[in-house]
Amino acid sequence: MTGRRRWSTEEILEAAAELLRTSDAESFSVRKLGAALGTDSSSLYRHFRTKTELLRAVADRILLAAMDGYRAEGDWKQRITALALRLKEAFGRQPQLAVIWGRYASSGAGSRLVMEEVLQALRASGLPDEEIPARYHRIVILIAALIASEAGVSTIAPKEYEQGVELFRVAVLGADPERFPALAHFARDLRPLGADRHAAFEELLAAQLAHIEAGIP
């Protein structure tokens, strides 16, 4: 009798990533992954002890892909900006995984490469060593939040997005000026959350980096 095929760790991660392209972390399960691979879920636990560990490993593959071929160039702000944009582009191709990264983070080689580059860039800025960990933490939180936010919008179907935009217009333009005077005043200039996301990403990151720079002795 021929035994069941043994899947490699990389094959399991590839199958999990494919499954997550059409689902999310809540509906994803090791049982569903096992069914997709034609194997019992218990065999997958030889590779990953928990579902969370598996999801972290899937997210880390995106970080590894983003760091592949990366070369640090420019000053410290340019390095962090270039890195952030690489991560944004990588997760933009698999937006469902961006939310997973923001929620579960990762602890693999990809994560270490990203951490090392941000820390190296901050050291190059001239910040005192004792301030770098806190600054690092805020930068990474901002990048992860911006990427997850953009990914959340990009997964919405075009028709559903247009419906949301129309509801936004109705809610804003129809605001009672007596109850919502500021909203009524700015109504015609406000844009939905998903509008101009690329510029917003860079502007918010630039503001954070400028804030750090202003505090460098």
C-alpha positions as CSV (number, residue, x, y, z in Angstrom):
1,M,0.0,0.0,0.0
2,T,1.3,3.4,-0.9
3,G,1.5,5.8,2.1
4,R,0.3,9.3,2.1
5,R,2.5,11.9,0.6
6,R,4.6,13.8,3.1
7,W,4.4,17.5,2.5
8,S,7.4,19.8,3.1
9,T,7.2,22.8,5.3
10,E,7.5,25.1,2.3
11,E,4.8,23.3,0.4
12,I,2.5,23.6,3.5
13,L,3.2,27.3,3.7
14,E,2.5,27.8,0.0
15,A,-0.8,25.9,0.3
16,A,-1.8,28.0,3.3
17,A,-1.0,31.2,1.5
18,E,-3.1,30.1,-1.4
19,L,-6.0,29.2,0.9
20,L,-5.7,32.6,2.6
21,R,-6.0,34.5,-0.7
22,T,-9.7,33.6,-0.7
23,S,-10.4,33.6,3.1
24,D,-9.2,35.3,6.3
25,A,-7.6,34.3,9.6
26,E,-11.0,33.7,11.2
27,S,-12.3,31.2,8.7
28,F,-8.9,29.6,8.1
29,S,-8.2,26.4,9.9
30,V,-5.6,23.7,9.9
31,R,-8.3,21.2,9.1
32,K,-9.2,23.1,5.9
33,L,-5.6,23.3,5.0
34,G,-5.2,19.5,5.5
35,A,-8.2,18.9,3.3
36,A,-6.7,21.1,0.6
37,L,-3.5,19.1,0.8
38,G,-5.4,15.8,0.9
39,T,-3.9,14.9,4.3
40,D,-5.0,14.7,7.9
41,S,-4.6,17.9,9.9
42,S,-2.6,16.0,12.6
43,S,0.2,15.5,10.1
44,L,0.6,19.3,9.8
45,Y,1.1,19.7,13.5
46,R,4.4,18.0,13.1
47,H,5.5,21.2,11.3
48,F,3.6,23.8,13.2
49,R,2.4,23.4,16.8
50,T,-0.5,25.8,16.5
51,K,-2.6,27.7,13.9
52,T,-1.0,31.0,15.1
53,E,2.5,29.6,14.6
54,L,1.5,28.6,11.1
55,L,0.0,32.0,10.3
56,R,3.1,33.8,11.6
57,A,5.2,31.6,9.3
58,V,3.0,32.5,6.3
59,A,3.3,36.2,7.0
60,D,7.1,35.8,7.4
61,R,7.3,34.5,3.8
62,I,6.0,37.8,2.6
63,L,8.7,39.6,4.6
64,L,11.4,37.4,3.2
65,A,10.1,38.0,-0.4
66,A,10.1,41.8,0.3
67,M,13.7,41.7,1.6
68,D,15.0,39.6,-1.3
69,G,17.4,41.8,-3.3
70,Y,17.0,44.7,-0.9
71,R,20.0,47.0,-0.6
72,A,20.2,49.8,1.9
73,E,20.7,53.1,0.0
74,G,20.4,56.8,1.0
75,D,20.1,58.4,4.4
76,W,18.3,56.8,7.3
77,K,14.9,58.3,6.4
78,Q,15.2,57.1,2.8
79,R,16.1,53.6,4.0
80,I,13.1,53.3,6.2
81,T,10.8,54.8,3.6
82,A,12.2,52.4,0.9
83,L,11.7,49.4,3.2
84,A,8.2,50.4,4.1
85,L,7.2,50.8,0.4
86,R,8.7,47.4,-0.3
87,L,6.6,45.8,2.4
88,K,3.5,47.7,1.2
89,E,4.1,46.4,-2.3
90,A,4.7,42.8,-1.2
91,F,1.6,42.7,1.0
92,G,-0.4,44.5,-1.7
93,R,-0.1,41.3,-3.8
94,Q,-1.5,39.2,-1.0
95,P,-3.6,41.7,1.0
96,Q,-5.3,39.1,3.2
97,L,-1.9,38.3,4.6
98,A,-1.3,41.9,5.6
99,V,-4.0,41.7,8.2
100,I,-2.5,38.5,9.5
101,W,0.9,40.2,9.8
102,G,-0.6,43.1,11.6
103,R,-2.4,40.8,14.0
104,Y,0.0,38.0,14.6
105,A,3.4,39.6,13.6
106,S,6.1,37.0,12.8
107,S,9.3,35.7,14.3
108,G,11.2,34.2,11.4
109,A,14.1,35.2,9.2
110,G,12.0,37.7,7.3
111,S,11.0,39.5,10.5
112,R,14.6,39.6,11.7
113,L,15.7,41.1,8.4
114,V,13.1,43.9,8.7
115,M,13.9,44.6,12.3
116,E,17.7,44.7,11.6
117,E,17.3,47.2,8.8
118,V,15.0,49.6,10.8
119,L,17.3,49.4,13.8
120,Q,20.4,50.0,11.6
121,A,18.8,53.0,9.9
122,L,17.8,54.5,13.3
123,R,21.4,54.1,14.6
124,A,22.6,55.9,11.5
125,S,20.2,58.7,12.3
126,G,22.3,59.7,15.3
127,L,19.6,58.9,17.9
128,P,21.0,57.8,21.3
129,D,20.9,54.1,21.7
130,E,18.5,54.3,24.6
131,E,15.9,56.0,22.5
132,I,16.0,53.6,19.5
133,P,13.8,50.7,20.8
134,A,10.9,53.0,21.5
135,R,11.2,54.8,18.1
136,Y,11.6,51.5,16.4
137,H,8.4,50.2,18.0
138,R,6.4,53.2,16.9
139,I,7.6,53.1,13.3
140,V,6.8,49.4,12.9
141,I,3.3,49.9,14.4
142,L,2.7,52.7,12.0
143,I,3.9,50.7,9.0
144,A,1.9,47.6,9.9
145,A,-1.3,49.6,10.6
146,L,-1.0,51.6,7.3
147,I,-0.4,48.4,5.3
148,A,-3.2,46.5,7.0
149,S,-5.6,49.5,6.5
150,E,-4.7,49.7,2.8
151,A,-5.0,45.9,2.4
152,G,-8.4,45.9,4.0
153,V,-9.7,48.4,1.4
154,S,-8.1,46.7,-1.5
155,T,-9.9,43.4,-0.8
156,I,-13.3,45.0,-1.2
157,A,-15.0,44.2,-4.5
158,P,-15.3,47.3,-6.8
159,K,-19.1,47.3,-6.6
160,E,-19.1,47.0,-2.9
161,Y,-16.5,49.8,-2.6
162,E,-18.6,52.2,-4.8
163,Q,-21.6,51.4,-2.6
164,G,-19.5,52.4,0.4
165,V,-18.4,55.6,-1.2
166,E,-22.0,56.5,-2.0
167,L,-23.0,55.8,1.7
168,F,-20.2,58.0,2.8
169,R,-21.4,60.9,0.6
170,V,-24.9,60.5,1.9
171,A,-23.7,60.4,5.5
172,V,-21.4,63.4,5.1
173,L,-23.4,65.7,2.8
174,G,-26.6,65.0,4.7
175,A,-25.2,65.8,8.1
176,D,-27.4,68.2,10.1
177,P,-25.3,71.4,10.4
178,E,-26.8,72.3,13.8
179,R,-25.8,68.9,15.3
180,F,-22.6,68.5,13.2
181,P,-21.4,72.0,12.4
182,A,-17.8,71.1,11.6
183,L,-18.8,68.1,9.5
184,A,-21.2,70.2,7.5
185,H,-18.6,72.9,7.0
186,F,-16.0,70.5,5.6
187,A,-18.4,68.0,4.0
188,R,-17.6,68.8,0.3
189,D,-13.8,68.5,0.9
190,L,-13.8,65.2,2.9
191,R,-12.9,62.0,1.1
192,P,-13.6,58.3,1.9
193,L,-11.0,56.3,3.8
194,G,-9.9,54.5,0.7
195,A,-9.1,57.6,-1.3
196,D,-5.6,58.6,-2.2
197,R,-4.1,55.9,0.0
198,H,-0.7,55.9,-1.6
199,A,0.0,59.5,-0.8
200,A,-1.5,59.2,2.7
201,F,0.9,56.3,3.4
202,E,4.0,58.2,2.5
203,E,2.9,61.5,4.2
204,L,2.1,59.8,7.5
205,L,5.4,57.9,7.4
206,A,7.3,61.0,6.5
207,A,5.7,62.9,9.4
208,Q,6.7,60.2,11.8
209,L,10.3,60.3,10.5
210,A,10.4,64.1,10.7
211,H,9.2,63.9,14.3
212,I,12.1,61.6,15.1
213,E,14.6,63.8,13.3
214,A,13.4,66.9,15.2
215,G,14.4,65.2,18.4
216,I,17.9,64.1,17.4
217,P,20.6,66.0,19.4
